[in-house]
Amino acid sequence: MIVRFVLTEKSLRLAERENKITIIVPRNATKKEIRDYVEKTYNVKVENVNTLITMTGEKKAYVKLTSEYNAYDLLGRLGLV
């Protein structure tokens, strides 16, 4: 379901300040599917999912985790930070 994680300065700042992870997903993925996949795969609770289509045609999802979970810690557990 996840094509790749986005690890830019902006996405890491969002992880630290707003508790959001930024991912690229398949273009046909719905917000509900993204939410369910992230919750099941990474054992976290998702508060909100926002999506957009980038200028290159990829679908980007901003996934906000609930306050019990830390997005930066999740990225660290996955070995991305």
Secondary structure as UniProt FT lines:
FT   STRAND          4..5
FT   HELIX           9..17
FT   STRAND          20..25
FT   TURN            27..28
FT   HELIX           31..42
FT   STRAND          46..53
FT   TURN            55..56
FT   STRAND          59..65
FT   TURN            67..68
FT   HELIX           71..77
FT   TURN            78..79
//
